[in-house]
Amino acid sequence: MNFVQVEYVIGMGMAQIKVNGEIEEIKDNSTVQDILNTRKLPSFFVVELNRNIIKKEDYNKITLKNDDVIEIAAFCAGG
């Protein structure tokens, strides 16, 4: 009996990234802003891409690629 090893392959035109620890499949050429648009976010937050904080004005300029890691951290006030 022959066994065939099957590996999960991302389809053409897709990339796999990690957002806040969760793996997601996105379309090629997606930007950071595209990812943020799919979420309900508080007024104040910061975005980290591959351990580097990115500026808000760069969200539309940065195209994501396979294996990128995004962390979105929100700020909240306490008393």
Beta strands, then each sheet from edge to edge (+ up, - down):
strand 1: 14-19
strand 2: 22-27
strand 3: 45-49
strand 4: 52-54
strand 5: 69-74
sheet 1: 2+ 1- 5- 3+ 4-
end
